[in-house]
């Protein structure tokens, strides 16, 4: 699903759109979340040990 991102400017006291872009799902990256997931897996605590199936990290990261 695409997400439309619009950029606006103020012309003569009115907000006007001057650019827009369509972001595809594979183009959106959330680096902060990926970084925190990696650091959680490297920590001393065992995350998700009570689940019967753990999703591999390569499928979680963006």
N, C-alpha and C positions, 0 to 999 in steps of 0.2 A: 504494500500500500504506500502510495507516495504522500509526502507531506509538503505543502506549499509554504514557503517562507517568503514573506514580503518585507521590503524595506521602504520606509517612509521618510519624507522630508517636509519641512514647513515652508510653504510658499504663500506669501501675502496673508499670513494668519490662518491658513487652512492646511490641514495635514493631507499630503498628496503622496500616492505610491509612485516611486521612481524606479523600482526594480523588484523583480520577483524571480524565484527559482524553485524548481521542483526537486525535492530530495527523495531519492529512492531509499528503500529499506536497507540495501547493502551499502549505501553511501553514508549512512548515519553511524557514527562511532561514539561510544561512551567510554573514553579512555580511563576516566577516574574509577568507574565501577570495575573495569577489567583489572586495574591496578590493585584495587582493594581485594578482589577475589584471589589474585595471585598471592598477596601477602597473607591472607587468611589461611590458604592451603599450606604455606610455609611455616605457619606458627606452630607452637607446641600443642595446641588444643586440637582434638579430633572433631572436625566439623562433619555433621551428617552421618554419624556412625549408627544411629538407630533406624535409618531408612533401609529398606531392603534393596534398593537400587540407587546408585549414585551416578549422576550424569557426568561424563568426562568433562574436564575443564575446557578442552578444545571446542566443545559444543556450547559452552556458556559464554565464552569470550566473544567480543564483537570485533 
